[in-house]
Amino acid sequence: MQTQTASHFSIEPREDRASAERVAEVLAAPAFGSVFTDHMARIDWDAEAGWHDGRVSAYGPLSVDPAAAIFHYGQEIFEGMKAYRHEDGSIWTFRPERNAERFARSARRLALPEVPEDVFLEALRALVELDQHWVPSAEGGETSLYLRPFMIATEVGLGVRPSRSAAFLVIASPAGAYFASGLRPVSIWLSQDYTRAAPGGTGAAKCGGNYAASLMPMAEGQRHGCDQVVFLDAVEQTWVEELGGMNLFFVYEDGSIVTPELTGTILEGVTRDSVITLARERGHQVTERRYSIEEWRADAASGALAEVFACGTAAVITPVGRLVWPDGEVRTGPADDAGEVAAGLRRSLLDIQYGRAEDMHGWMHRLV
C-alpha cells in the first residue's frame, strides 16, 4: 500500500512492523542508537534531476555499489536531533531549522548538494508521524526518539571529484539518557599528539571524518580512565577547542562563563547556542573567546574555576570533573554531581524541550 501525504515523500508502510509488545519492551529501557524504528525516510539527488523519489519506507540495509564515492572519498555528513513527547501526546523537536542550516553548510563544505529546509523538515515529520508509537511517553524521564539525518555520495566511479549523485536519509532510534550511569562528572583526557581539525579543514562541518579522527585519541583516553577527549588547536597546540562530540563551557566563581569562540575549526552546536542564550537570561556574563589549556589548568588549580561542563544534543549538558594528561590532572566542581550552574541550565533546557516550561524563543517545532 502506498499513500501520498506530502509534496516530497510518499508513504510506504511496511506490513511486518514490530509488534506492540516489542515496541513496549524497547521503550521500557531504551538504549542510545541500538534499536531503530520500522521505517526510514529517503530522497535521492542527481545533477540532472535534482531531488526526487522521496519516500518513507521500511528500515533496512542500503544497496550501495562498492565503487560509490562515499566509500572512497568520504563524502558524508549527518545531524543529530531528538523528538520529544509532551504530556498531551503531541511530539516536538528542538530548533530543527538550525540543524537544517548547519546541514546545508556541511553539504557545501563536503561538495554535496544542499537539502532545502522544507525537504529536511518534511522528512523528519513524515518519518515521526508514521513511527510515532516509537516515541517514549512524557513520563519516561529523559527519553526521546533520536533522529539521525544523513547524506552519502552515491555516484559510482573512482574519479576524484564531487559526486554527481547522493542520497539523503533519516533514521530514528528510541533513546534514554546518553550516560546510563546518570548525571555524573566525566573525566577528560587531553590529547597532546592528535588534533581534531585544522584551519581551512572540515572542523565546522558535521561529517564522519571528524569523528573518525577522534576515535584513536578517545581510546587512548579510555586507557587512562577517561570518558572523553579534548582537542587543542592544530596551529599552536594552545587553545581549547571541543571534545570529540561536544562543546565546552567554563564557569568561574563570580558566575561568569567562558566558551571557546567559533573559529571555523569548532562545530557550531545548536545546544551550545541555546545554552549561551539561557545563561545570559539567567544573569551570567557569557564570553566567547579563545581559551588556553594553561588557563584551564591554572584556574582549576587555584579554585577560580568553579565548574566545567560540556553540551550536545545527545548528552544535553554533562559536568566535567577531571582534566587528565600524562603527568597530571586538575579537578573542578562537585565530585559526584553537576554544579549549580550546569544543573540549572540543564533543567531549563530540558523543561523547554519536554514542554514543562513556556517556549519564549519559539525553539520548539511540532512534528505530530
Residue frames as qw, qx, qy, qz and C-alpha x, y, z in Angstrom:
[[0.000, 0.888, 0.460, 0.000, 0.00, 0.00, 0.00],
 [0.431, 0.019, 0.024, 0.902, 1.31, 3.46, -0.89],
 [0.015, -0.890, -0.454, 0.049, -0.21, 6.78, 0.07],
 [0.399, 0.392, 0.002, 0.829, 0.89, 10.32, -0.75],
 [0.354, -0.792, -0.453, 0.206, 0.63, 12.68, 2.24],
 [0.268, -0.781, 0.102, 0.554, 3.25, 15.30, 1.44],
 [0.511, 0.812, -0.120, -0.253, 4.70, 17.04, -1.57],
 [0.216, 0.703, -0.676, -0.055, 8.13, 15.37, -1.44],
 [0.091, -0.268, 0.942, -0.179, 7.65, 11.99, 0.31],
 [0.733, -0.133, -0.465, -0.478, 5.36, 9.09, -0.48],
 [0.490, -0.410, 0.624, -0.450, 4.45, 6.88, 2.47],
 [0.714, 0.174, -0.640, -0.223, 5.02, 3.14, 2.09],
 [0.605, -0.502, 0.462, -0.410, 4.14, 1.44, 5.39],
 [0.260, 0.288, -0.921, -0.045, 5.71, -1.95, 5.90],
 [0.770, -0.275, -0.363, -0.448, 3.45, -4.89, 6.70],
 [0.810, -0.167, -0.492, 0.271, 5.84, -6.58, 9.13],
 [0.094, -0.759, 0.256, -0.591, 6.07, -3.81, 11.71],
 [0.210, 0.162, -0.813, 0.518, 7.42, -4.58, 15.15],
 [0.422, -0.545, -0.716, -0.111, 4.73, -5.87, 17.48],
 [0.321, -0.814, -0.015, -0.484, 3.26, -3.68, 20.19],
 [0.854, -0.507, -0.004, 0.115, 4.95, -5.94, 22.73],
 [0.763, 0.130, 0.024, 0.633, 8.35, -5.48, 21.09],
 [0.131, 0.692, 0.028, 0.710, 7.97, -1.69, 20.98],
 [0.586, -0.755, -0.025, -0.292, 6.92, -1.65, 24.64],
 [0.899, -0.269, -0.026, 0.344, 9.95, -3.76, 25.54],
 [0.565, 0.347, 0.011, 0.748, 12.32, -1.33, 23.82],
 [0.101, -0.728, -0.057, -0.676, 10.66, 1.77, 25.27],
 [0.750, -0.636, -0.181, -0.024, 10.81, 0.33, 28.78],
 [0.619, -0.610, 0.249, 0.427, 14.61, 0.65, 28.73],
 [0.643, 0.757, 0.032, 0.112, 15.76, 2.50, 25.59],
 [0.694, -0.302, 0.180, 0.628, 19.49, 2.49, 24.95],
 [0.130, 0.800, -0.143, -0.569, 21.22, 5.03, 22.69],
 [0.416, 0.637, -0.476, -0.441, 21.28, 4.27, 18.98],
 [0.207, -0.256, 0.944, 0.042, 20.98, 0.48, 19.19],
 [0.315, 0.429, 0.847, 0.000, 17.38, -0.26, 18.14],
 [0.059, 0.134, -0.298, -0.943, 15.72, 1.52, 15.22],
 [0.558, 0.329, 0.370, -0.666, 12.13, 2.16, 14.25],
 [0.718, 0.313, 0.622, 0.008, 10.24, 0.37, 11.47],
 [0.554, 0.761, 0.281, 0.189, 10.81, 2.95, 8.75],
 [0.437, -0.395, 0.154, 0.793, 13.29, 5.43, 7.32],
 [0.390, 0.862, 0.156, -0.285, 12.92, 8.47, 5.08],
 [0.563, -0.178, 0.489, 0.642, 14.93, 8.78, 1.88],
 [0.481, 0.841, 0.142, -0.203, 15.16, 11.15, -1.04],
 [0.756, -0.003, 0.346, 0.556, 17.69, 10.94, -3.87],
 [0.135, 0.897, -0.092, -0.412, 19.55, 13.58, -5.84],
 [0.718, 0.079, 0.398, 0.566, 21.45, 13.70, -9.08],
 [0.200, -0.356, 0.164, 0.898, 22.88, 16.56, -11.06],
 [0.061, -0.187, -0.651, -0.733, 20.30, 16.23, -13.82],
 [0.368, -0.548, -0.679, -0.320, 17.03, 15.64, -11.92],
 [0.197, -0.525, 0.327, -0.760, 17.78, 17.34, -8.59],
 [0.279, -0.099, 0.810, -0.506, 15.94, 15.99, -5.54],
 [0.658, 0.051, -0.418, -0.624, 13.45, 13.27, -6.44],
 [0.721, -0.068, -0.682, -0.102, 11.81, 9.98, -5.44],
 [0.161, -0.371, 0.601, -0.689, 11.25, 10.84, -1.79],
 [0.742, -0.270, -0.520, -0.325, 9.65, 8.08, 0.28],
 [0.398, -0.463, 0.641, -0.464, 9.23, 6.80, 3.80],
 [0.847, 0.120, -0.451, -0.255, 9.61, 3.04, 3.60],
 [0.923, -0.358, -0.127, 0.055, 10.85, 0.00, 5.52],
 [0.241, -0.822, 0.516, 0.007, 14.04, 0.46, 7.54],
 [0.966, 0.031, 0.228, 0.118, 16.69, -1.89, 6.22],
 [0.601, -0.314, 0.386, 0.626, 20.11, -2.29, 4.60],
 [0.343, 0.792, -0.124, -0.491, 21.05, 0.03, 1.75],
 [0.843, 0.274, 0.343, 0.312, 22.08, -1.25, -1.64],
 [0.029, 0.935, -0.234, -0.265, 25.19, 0.78, -2.47],
 [0.833, 0.495, -0.190, 0.157, 27.70, -0.02, -5.20],
 [0.802, -0.382, -0.016, 0.459, 31.21, -0.90, -3.90],
 [0.504, 0.200, 0.160, 0.825, 32.62, 1.84, -6.12],
 [0.113, -0.900, -0.365, -0.209, 30.32, 4.55, -4.73],
 [0.277, 0.676, -0.245, 0.637, 32.12, 7.76, -3.79],
 [0.593, -0.711, 0.119, -0.359, 31.17, 7.53, -0.10],
 [0.955, -0.253, 0.049, 0.149, 33.45, 4.51, 0.36],
 [0.773, 0.233, 0.040, 0.589, 36.50, 6.03, -1.30],
 [0.272, 0.431, -0.038, 0.860, 36.42, 9.78, -0.73],
 [0.259, -0.322, -0.659, 0.628, 34.34, 10.15, 2.42],
 [0.202, -0.240, -0.186, -0.931, 31.63, 12.46, 1.11],
 [0.453, -0.489, -0.745, -0.019, 29.22, 12.12, 4.04],
 [0.087, -0.321, 0.311, -0.890, 27.51, 14.44, 6.53],
 [0.403, -0.453, -0.795, -0.019, 24.99, 13.97, 9.33],
 [0.261, -0.521, 0.161, -0.797, 22.95, 15.67, 12.04],
 [0.317, -0.206, -0.870, 0.315, 21.68, 14.66, 15.47],
 [0.361, -0.312, -0.016, -0.879, 18.26, 15.68, 16.82],
 [0.016, 0.158, 0.926, -0.342, 15.54, 14.44, 19.14],
 [0.413, -0.409, -0.445, -0.681, 11.76, 14.18, 19.09],
 [0.008, -0.034, 0.724, -0.689, 10.06, 14.72, 22.46],
 [0.315, -0.527, -0.722, -0.319, 6.59, 13.62, 23.51],
 [0.146, -0.306, 0.303, -0.891, 4.75, 16.19, 25.62],
 [0.244, 0.083, 0.805, -0.535, 2.13, 15.43, 28.25],
 [0.612, 0.396, 0.194, -0.656, -0.75, 15.98, 25.82],
 [0.817, 0.185, 0.538, 0.096, 0.68, 13.32, 23.49],
 [0.500, 0.861, -0.075, -0.043, 1.97, 15.76, 20.86],
 [0.842, -0.122, 0.179, 0.494, 5.51, 15.27, 19.53],
 [0.123, 0.986, -0.085, -0.072, 8.00, 18.09, 19.05],
 [0.813, 0.103, -0.044, 0.571, 11.59, 18.65, 18.04],
 [0.372, -0.803, -0.070, 0.461, 14.03, 21.36, 19.07],
 [0.014, 0.804, -0.281, -0.524, 15.26, 24.11, 16.72],
 [0.789, 0.183, 0.533, 0.244, 15.26, 21.92, 13.60],
 [0.444, 0.892, 0.052, 0.066, 15.74, 24.94, 11.37],
 [0.195, -0.843, 0.496, 0.075, 19.20, 25.39, 12.89],
 [0.683, -0.169, 0.690, 0.168, 20.02, 21.76, 12.13],
 [0.673, 0.621, 0.385, 0.113, 18.81, 22.25, 8.57],
 [0.175, 0.964, -0.200, -0.010, 21.04, 25.34, 8.23],
 [0.394, -0.645, 0.645, 0.112, 24.07, 23.50, 9.57],
 [0.767, 0.155, 0.611, 0.118, 23.33, 20.50, 7.35],
 [0.555, 0.816, 0.141, 0.079, 23.38, 22.85, 4.35],
 [0.043, -0.902, 0.429, 0.022, 26.70, 24.36, 5.46],
 [0.621, -0.346, 0.695, 0.106, 28.19, 20.91, 5.95],
 [0.761, 0.463, 0.446, 0.087, 26.96, 19.91, 2.49],
 [0.363, 0.923, -0.127, 0.022, 28.67, 22.91, 0.91],
 [0.257, -0.762, 0.593, 0.038, 31.96, 22.11, 2.64],
 [0.598, -0.145, 0.782, 0.097, 31.84, 18.46, 1.56],
 [0.192, 0.283, -0.590, -0.731, 30.78, 19.34, -2.02],
 [0.097, 0.338, 0.936, -0.005, 27.40, 17.67, -1.58],
 [0.127, -0.512, -0.462, -0.713, 24.02, 19.05, -2.69],
 [0.144, -0.079, 0.488, -0.857, 22.14, 21.20, -0.21],
 [0.117, -0.468, -0.875, -0.044, 18.85, 19.83, 1.09],
 [0.180, -0.520, -0.158, -0.820, 16.17, 22.57, 1.07],
 [0.157, -0.168, 0.650, -0.724, 14.93, 23.36, 4.56],
 [0.721, 0.014, 0.085, -0.688, 11.35, 22.38, 3.71],
 [0.807, 0.189, -0.542, -0.141, 12.51, 18.97, 2.47],
 [0.286, 0.263, -0.763, 0.517, 14.67, 18.45, 5.57],
 [0.360, -0.093, 0.507, -0.778, 11.77, 19.29, 7.91],
 [0.795, 0.101, -0.160, -0.577, 9.28, 17.27, 5.92],
 [0.637, 0.221, -0.736, 0.060, 11.48, 14.18, 6.11],
 [0.027, 0.142, -0.748, 0.648, 11.53, 14.47, 9.91],
 [0.546, 0.034, 0.276, -0.790, 7.78, 14.99, 10.14],
 [0.781, 0.176, -0.399, -0.448, 6.84, 12.20, 7.73],
 [0.526, 0.175, -0.806, 0.207, 9.03, 9.63, 9.48],
 [0.052, -0.063, 0.695, -0.715, 7.97, 10.58, 13.01],
 [0.631, 0.044, 0.052, -0.773, 4.30, 10.66, 12.06],
 [0.793, 0.132, -0.527, -0.275, 4.46, 7.12, 10.70],
 [0.656, 0.015, -0.676, 0.335, 6.57, 5.78, 13.60],
 [0.238, -0.622, 0.192, -0.720, 5.09, 7.93, 16.37],
 [0.873, -0.424, -0.120, -0.210, 4.34, 4.90, 18.55],
 [0.813, 0.093, -0.299, 0.491, 8.12, 4.55, 18.95],
 [0.077, 0.608, -0.243, 0.752, 8.38, 7.93, 20.73],
 [0.373, -0.199, -0.780, 0.462, 8.64, 7.30, 24.50],
 [0.271, -0.807, -0.506, -0.139, 5.99, 8.73, 26.82],
 [0.018, 0.799, -0.160, 0.579, 6.41, 12.02, 28.64],
 [0.716, -0.640, 0.171, -0.219, 6.70, 10.13, 31.93],
 [0.962, 0.107, -0.105, 0.227, 9.81, 8.27, 30.82],
 [0.577, -0.608, 0.133, 0.529, 12.37, 10.67, 32.24],
 [0.039, 0.701, -0.394, -0.593, 14.96, 11.85, 29.70],
 [0.555, 0.164, 0.774, 0.258, 13.67, 9.56, 26.97],
 [0.350, 0.658, -0.119, -0.656, 13.15, 10.66, 23.39],
 [0.853, 0.389, 0.319, 0.141, 13.27, 9.49, 19.80],
 [0.328, -0.593, 0.390, 0.623, 16.76, 10.24, 18.48],
 [0.676, 0.704, 0.194, -0.098, 16.71, 11.37, 14.84],
 [0.507, -0.428, 0.486, 0.569, 19.72, 10.91, 12.56],
 [0.608, 0.776, 0.062, -0.158, 19.52, 12.74, 9.21],
 [0.500, -0.484, 0.529, 0.486, 22.49, 11.96, 6.97],
 [0.648, 0.710, -0.078, -0.265, 23.67, 12.18, 3.39],
 [0.667, -0.295, 0.576, 0.369, 26.04, 9.99, 1.41],
 [0.304, 0.601, -0.462, -0.577, 27.61, 10.35, -2.05],
 [0.809, 0.113, 0.552, -0.166, 26.38, 7.54, -4.30],
 [0.592, 0.697, -0.290, -0.283, 27.96, 8.11, -7.72],
 [0.937, -0.088, 0.290, 0.174, 29.74, 5.00, -8.97],
 [0.649, 0.662, -0.106, 0.360, 33.31, 5.52, -10.13],
 [0.743, -0.415, -0.127, 0.510, 36.78, 6.17, -8.78],
 [0.351, 0.588, 0.072, 0.725, 37.38, 9.62, -10.24],
 [0.365, -0.396, -0.448, 0.714, 38.38, 12.15, -7.59],
 [0.086, -0.252, -0.211, -0.941, 35.68, 14.82, -7.93],
 [0.423, 0.028, 0.467, -0.776, 32.40, 15.77, -6.28],
 [0.253, 0.238, 0.937, 0.046, 29.80, 13.06, -6.65],
 [0.256, -0.045, -0.383, -0.886, 27.03, 13.74, -9.15],
 [0.640, -0.389, -0.515, -0.417, 24.51, 11.74, -7.12],
 [0.009, 0.237, -0.697, 0.677, 23.63, 11.48, -3.44],
 [0.503, -0.477, -0.685, -0.223, 21.05, 10.11, -1.03],
 [0.178, -0.376, 0.408, -0.813, 19.57, 11.93, 1.98],
 [0.588, -0.307, -0.741, -0.104, 18.08, 9.70, 4.68],
 [0.346, -0.501, 0.398, -0.687, 16.61, 9.96, 8.17],
 [0.620, -0.160, -0.767, 0.041, 16.57, 7.07, 10.64],
 [0.428, -0.613, 0.166, -0.643, 15.25, 7.07, 14.20],
 [0.587, -0.004, -0.763, 0.271, 16.06, 5.28, 17.45],
 [0.571, -0.763, -0.207, -0.221, 14.35, 5.41, 20.86],
 [0.487, 0.388, -0.471, 0.625, 16.86, 6.79, 23.34],
 [0.593, -0.711, -0.338, 0.167, 17.27, 7.05, 27.07],
 [0.256, -0.927, 0.215, 0.173, 19.81, 9.16, 28.90],
 [0.597, 0.682, -0.416, 0.067, 23.13, 9.29, 27.00],
 [0.161, 0.431, -0.793, 0.399, 25.12, 8.33, 30.09],
 [0.685, -0.308, -0.608, -0.257, 23.36, 5.27, 31.50],
 [0.538, -0.187, -0.615, 0.545, 25.04, 5.67, 34.90],
 [0.206, -0.866, -0.420, 0.177, 23.33, 9.01, 35.44],
 [0.220, 0.911, -0.051, 0.344, 24.45, 12.61, 35.55],
 [0.751, -0.546, 0.060, 0.365, 27.93, 12.27, 36.96],
 [0.050, 0.884, -0.350, -0.306, 31.04, 14.32, 36.25],
 [0.931, 0.331, 0.024, 0.154, 33.11, 12.83, 33.43],
 [0.543, -0.584, 0.348, 0.493, 36.88, 12.68, 33.13],
 [0.582, 0.809, -0.014, -0.085, 38.52, 14.27, 30.09],
 [0.786, -0.165, 0.285, 0.522, 41.79, 13.19, 28.51],
 [0.120, 0.870, -0.184, -0.442, 43.92, 15.96, 26.99],
 [0.868, 0.365, 0.227, 0.250, 45.03, 14.90, 23.53],
 [0.261, -0.811, 0.290, 0.436, 48.59, 16.07, 23.03],
 [0.391, -0.224, 0.731, 0.512, 49.55, 14.11, 19.91],
 [0.199, 0.415, 0.778, 0.428, 46.41, 14.50, 17.79],
 [0.187, 0.232, 0.105, -0.949, 44.16, 17.32, 16.63],
 [0.471, 0.473, 0.702, -0.249, 40.54, 17.19, 15.57],
 [0.478, 0.783, 0.361, 0.168, 40.57, 19.83, 12.85],
 [0.479, -0.215, 0.139, 0.840, 42.81, 22.44, 11.23],
 [0.210, 0.642, 0.057, -0.735, 42.12, 25.90, 9.78],
 [0.390, 0.426, -0.517, -0.632, 40.57, 25.53, 6.36],
 [0.063, 0.037, -0.995, -0.062, 39.55, 21.96, 7.12],
 [0.440, -0.372, -0.651, -0.493, 36.19, 20.43, 7.99],
 [0.190, -0.086, -0.731, 0.649, 36.01, 21.24, 11.71],
 [0.332, 0.152, 0.237, -0.900, 32.88, 23.37, 11.34],
 [0.646, 0.067, -0.507, -0.566, 31.12, 20.64, 9.32],
 [0.697, -0.231, 0.573, -0.364, 29.37, 17.70, 10.92],
 [0.745, 0.424, -0.455, -0.240, 30.96, 14.93, 8.91],
 [0.971, -0.228, -0.063, -0.013, 32.02, 11.42, 9.79],
 [0.708, 0.409, -0.306, 0.487, 35.71, 12.03, 9.14],
 [0.110, -0.673, 0.352, -0.641, 35.96, 14.42, 12.08],
 [0.795, -0.420, 0.233, -0.370, 34.58, 11.78, 14.41],
 [0.963, 0.159, -0.152, 0.158, 36.73, 9.01, 12.92],
 [0.441, 0.579, -0.381, 0.569, 39.81, 11.13, 13.65],
 [0.366, -0.610, 0.365, -0.600, 38.77, 11.41, 17.30],
 [0.935, -0.210, -0.166, -0.233, 38.39, 7.68, 17.94],
 [0.776, 0.175, -0.436, 0.420, 42.04, 6.75, 18.46],
 [0.101, 0.382, -0.445, 0.804, 42.73, 9.55, 20.96],
 [0.680, -0.383, 0.035, -0.625, 39.42, 8.69, 22.64],
 [0.943, -0.083, -0.321, 0.028, 40.60, 5.10, 23.03],
 [0.493, 0.324, -0.464, 0.661, 43.87, 6.45, 24.44],
 [0.285, -0.447, 0.268, -0.804, 41.90, 8.44, 26.99],
 [0.868, -0.276, -0.146, -0.387, 39.84, 5.41, 27.95],
 [0.815, 0.095, -0.465, 0.332, 43.05, 3.52, 28.69],
 [0.248, 0.226, -0.446, 0.830, 43.79, 6.28, 31.19],
 [0.114, -0.440, -0.784, 0.423, 40.38, 6.02, 32.84],
 [0.138, 0.314, 0.031, -0.939, 38.75, 8.90, 30.96],
 [0.501, 0.511, 0.657, -0.238, 35.34, 9.14, 29.31],
 [0.490, 0.846, 0.206, 0.039, 36.09, 11.70, 26.61],
 [0.646, -0.060, 0.144, 0.747, 38.96, 13.53, 24.92],
 [0.098, 0.933, 0.139, -0.316, 39.53, 17.27, 24.49],
 [0.714, 0.353, 0.235, 0.557, 41.38, 18.67, 21.50],
 [0.230, -0.689, 0.034, 0.686, 43.59, 21.73, 21.18],
 [0.494, 0.805, -0.064, -0.321, 44.04, 23.91, 18.11],
 [0.926, 0.229, 0.153, 0.260, 46.20, 22.47, 15.33],
 [0.431, 0.789, -0.141, 0.414, 48.48, 25.51, 14.89],
 [0.027, -0.694, 0.479, -0.536, 49.71, 26.49, 18.36],
 [0.645, -0.181, -0.732, 0.127, 48.54, 23.48, 20.38],
 [0.112, 0.085, -0.460, 0.877, 47.45, 26.01, 22.99],
 [0.423, -0.043, 0.069, -0.902, 43.76, 26.80, 22.60],
 [0.356, 0.167, 0.880, -0.266, 40.95, 24.54, 23.80],
 [0.284, 0.012, -0.556, -0.781, 38.55, 23.67, 21.02],
 [0.767, -0.162, -0.005, -0.621, 36.00, 20.94, 21.83],
 [0.618, -0.222, 0.744, -0.125, 35.55, 17.36, 22.90],
 [0.233, -0.007, 0.877, 0.420, 35.12, 14.53, 20.42],
 [0.044, -0.480, -0.738, -0.472, 31.47, 15.47, 20.03],
 [0.276, -0.826, -0.481, 0.098, 30.56, 18.27, 22.47],
 [0.192, 0.732, -0.096, 0.647, 31.23, 21.97, 23.10],
 [0.571, -0.236, -0.543, 0.568, 32.80, 23.17, 26.36],
 [0.194, -0.846, -0.106, -0.485, 31.85, 25.85, 28.93],
 [0.531, 0.012, -0.529, 0.662, 33.92, 27.17, 31.86],
 [0.372, -0.814, -0.318, -0.311, 32.12, 28.69, 34.86],
 [0.353, 0.346, -0.464, 0.735, 34.00, 30.98, 37.27],
 [0.273, -0.342, -0.709, 0.553, 33.37, 31.70, 40.94],
 [0.114, 0.290, 0.148, -0.938, 31.85, 35.10, 40.10],
 [0.574, 0.488, 0.567, -0.334, 29.28, 33.40, 37.84],
 [0.366, 0.692, -0.355, -0.511, 30.87, 34.49, 34.56],
 [0.865, 0.134, 0.482, 0.046, 31.13, 31.88, 31.82],
 [0.099, 0.646, -0.560, -0.509, 33.67, 31.42, 29.03],
 [0.855, 0.235, 0.462, -0.009, 33.25, 29.20, 25.99],
 [0.444, -0.213, 0.532, 0.689, 35.73, 28.78, 23.11],
 [0.388, 0.603, -0.032, -0.697, 34.83, 31.08, 20.22],
 [0.824, 0.406, 0.395, 0.024, 33.86, 29.66, 16.85],
 [0.195, -0.682, 0.459, 0.535, 36.96, 29.80, 14.68],
 [0.650, 0.494, -0.408, -0.409, 35.99, 27.58, 11.77],
 [0.383, 0.276, -0.877, 0.088, 37.52, 24.53, 13.44],
 [0.172, 0.079, 0.798, -0.572, 34.80, 24.13, 16.09],
 [0.091, -0.434, -0.823, -0.355, 31.35, 22.74, 15.38],
 [0.242, -0.211, 0.080, -0.944, 28.63, 25.36, 15.82],
 [0.118, -0.235, -0.949, 0.175, 26.45, 23.42, 18.24],
 [0.341, -0.560, -0.435, -0.617, 22.70, 24.05, 18.42],
 [0.660, -0.600, -0.422, 0.164, 22.80, 23.17, 22.13],
 [0.516, -0.117, -0.128, 0.839, 25.81, 25.48, 22.56],
 [0.013, -0.349, -0.223, -0.910, 23.91, 28.43, 21.13],
 [0.539, -0.604, -0.457, -0.369, 20.87, 27.65, 23.28],
 [0.684, -0.432, -0.378, 0.449, 22.97, 27.39, 26.45],
 [0.324, 0.068, -0.037, 0.943, 24.54, 30.79, 25.76],
 [0.267, -0.481, -0.324, -0.770, 21.09, 32.34, 25.39],
 [0.677, -0.576, -0.440, -0.124, 19.70, 30.73, 28.55],
 [0.646, -0.246, -0.318, 0.649, 22.80, 31.55, 30.60],
 [0.144, 0.213, 0.027, 0.966, 22.61, 35.23, 29.68],
 [0.458, -0.535, -0.376, -0.602, 18.93, 35.27, 30.58],
 [0.753, -0.505, -0.398, 0.137, 19.85, 33.85, 33.98],
 [0.261, -0.961, 0.089, 0.012, 22.21, 36.76, 34.58],
 [0.784, -0.291, 0.303, 0.457, 25.55, 35.19, 33.62],
 [0.204, 0.826, -0.345, -0.396, 28.12, 37.12, 31.65],
 [0.887, 0.125, 0.411, 0.169, 28.99, 34.77, 28.79],
 [0.067, 0.801, -0.424, -0.418, 32.15, 35.45, 26.80],
 [0.922, 0.320, 0.187, 0.116, 33.08, 33.68, 23.58],
 [0.093, 0.890, -0.444, -0.055, 36.86, 33.86, 23.21],
 [0.700, 0.339, -0.608, 0.160, 39.96, 31.78, 22.80],
 [0.700, -0.618, 0.234, -0.272, 40.61, 29.81, 25.96],
 [0.381, 0.580, -0.715, 0.087, 44.01, 28.25, 26.61],
 [0.836, -0.179, -0.517, 0.039, 44.75, 24.91, 28.18],
 [0.424, 0.109, -0.509, 0.741, 47.08, 26.66, 30.63],
 [0.329, -0.310, 0.112, -0.885, 44.23, 28.92, 31.73],
 [0.821, -0.260, -0.360, -0.360, 42.10, 25.83, 32.40],
 [0.746, -0.040, -0.545, 0.380, 44.85, 24.18, 34.42],
 [0.237, 0.192, -0.393, 0.867, 45.79, 27.27, 36.43],
 [0.421, -0.302, 0.039, -0.854, 42.26, 28.42, 37.23],
 [0.841, -0.253, -0.424, -0.223, 41.14, 24.91, 38.20],
 [0.664, 0.000, -0.536, 0.521, 44.15, 24.52, 40.47],
 [0.086, 0.198, -0.312, 0.925, 43.59, 27.91, 42.13],
 [0.040, 0.469, 0.799, -0.374, 39.87, 27.35, 42.67],
 [0.183, 0.354, -0.060, -0.915, 38.86, 30.31, 40.48],
 [0.446, 0.052, -0.668, -0.594, 37.22, 27.91, 38.05],
 [0.540, -0.129, 0.550, -0.623, 34.08, 26.61, 39.75],
 [0.777, 0.250, 0.545, -0.192, 32.59, 24.33, 37.10],
 [0.107, 0.356, -0.683, -0.629, 33.28, 22.91, 33.67],
 [0.663, 0.282, 0.635, -0.280, 30.60, 21.33, 31.53],
 [0.076, -0.117, 0.741, 0.657, 30.12, 20.02, 28.01],
 [0.552, 0.414, 0.403, -0.601, 26.97, 20.15, 25.91],
 [0.119, 0.163, -0.778, -0.595, 25.50, 18.48, 22.85],
 [0.655, -0.091, -0.301, -0.687, 22.24, 17.05, 21.54],
 [0.714, -0.072, -0.695, -0.038, 22.77, 13.51, 22.80],
 [0.510, -0.181, -0.635, 0.550, 24.05, 14.24, 26.31],
 [0.174, -0.912, -0.323, -0.183, 22.38, 17.69, 26.73],
 [0.013, -0.836, 0.399, -0.377, 24.71, 19.06, 29.46],
 [0.918, -0.154, -0.311, 0.193, 27.34, 16.92, 31.15],
 [0.353, -0.902, 0.247, -0.003, 29.57, 18.09, 34.02],
 [0.723, 0.452, -0.415, 0.318, 33.33, 17.70, 33.61],
 [0.707, -0.707, -0.005, 0.010, 35.06, 16.72, 36.84],
 [0.656, -0.497, 0.378, 0.424, 38.65, 15.98, 35.82],
 [0.561, 0.781, -0.265, -0.072, 41.11, 17.08, 33.15],
 [0.831, -0.359, 0.377, 0.194, 43.85, 14.45, 32.83],
 [0.540, 0.746, -0.387, -0.041, 47.16, 14.44, 30.95],
 [0.821, 0.187, -0.509, 0.178, 50.14, 12.05, 31.11],
 [0.498, 0.069, -0.567, 0.652, 51.78, 13.57, 34.19],
 [0.027, 0.084, 0.455, -0.886, 48.97, 15.33, 35.99],
 [0.136, -0.578, -0.737, -0.324, 45.33, 16.27, 36.45],
 [0.110, -0.064, 0.305, -0.944, 43.08, 19.02, 37.83],
 [0.081, -0.485, -0.870, 0.021, 39.54, 18.78, 39.21],
 [0.175, -0.123, 0.015, -0.977, 36.57, 21.15, 39.21],
 [0.617, -0.237, -0.260, -0.704, 33.06, 21.13, 40.62],
 [0.759, -0.323, 0.396, -0.404, 31.31, 18.58, 42.84],
 [0.166, -0.375, 0.902, 0.136, 32.80, 15.09, 42.83],
 [0.238, 0.189, 0.953, 0.002, 29.55, 13.21, 42.24],
 [0.276, 0.740, 0.596, -0.145, 27.09, 15.61, 40.63],
 [0.361, 0.622, 0.251, 0.648, 26.69, 18.62, 38.37],
 [0.225, -0.124, -0.295, 0.920, 27.49, 22.07, 39.69],
 [0.189, 0.594, 0.527, -0.578, 24.73, 24.56, 40.38],
 [0.258, 0.563, -0.251, -0.744, 25.11, 26.43, 37.09],
 [0.170, 0.167, -0.873, -0.426, 25.30, 23.35, 34.86],
 [0.046, 0.329, 0.925, -0.185, 22.40, 21.70, 36.67],
 [0.227, 0.605, 0.361, -0.672, 20.23, 24.83, 36.41],
 [0.284, 0.485, -0.445, -0.697, 20.90, 25.34, 32.71],
 [0.092, 0.026, -0.968, -0.232, 20.30, 21.68, 32.01],
 [0.137, 0.458, 0.794, -0.375, 16.98, 21.77, 33.82],
 [0.273, 0.610, 0.074, -0.741, 15.89, 24.92, 31.96],
 [0.241, 0.358, -0.684, -0.588, 16.75, 23.42, 28.60],
 [0.061, -0.130, -0.988, -0.058, 15.01, 20.11, 29.31],
 [0.206, 0.504, 0.615, -0.571, 11.90, 21.86, 30.63],
 [0.362, 0.540, -0.205, -0.732, 11.56, 23.70, 27.32],
 [0.227, 0.254, -0.848, -0.406, 12.19, 20.60, 25.24],
 [0.109, -0.233, -0.964, 0.069, 9.67, 18.47, 27.14],
 [0.237, -0.557, -0.470, -0.643, 7.03, 21.20, 27.26],
 [0.506, -0.541, -0.577, 0.344, 7.24, 21.77, 31.01],
 [0.213, -0.570, -0.104, 0.787, 8.19, 25.44, 30.60],
 [0.451, 0.829, 0.216, -0.253, 6.97, 28.13, 28.22],
 [0.693, 0.155, 0.347, 0.613, 8.95, 28.31, 24.99],
 [0.027, -0.855, -0.121, 0.503, 9.76, 32.02, 24.97],
 [0.153, -0.547, 0.529, 0.630, 12.07, 31.75, 21.96],
 [0.770, 0.463, -0.048, -0.437, 9.93, 29.74, 19.54],
 [0.060, -0.533, 0.832, 0.139, 12.52, 26.96, 19.60],
 [0.480, 0.065, 0.865, -0.131, 10.09, 24.02, 19.58],
 [0.397, 0.256, -0.522, -0.710, 8.70, 22.68, 16.29],
 [0.729, 0.039, 0.530, -0.431, 5.67, 20.39, 16.32],
 [0.060, 0.249, -0.876, -0.408, 6.00, 17.20, 14.26],
 [0.306, -0.309, -0.865, -0.248, 2.83, 15.32, 15.23]]
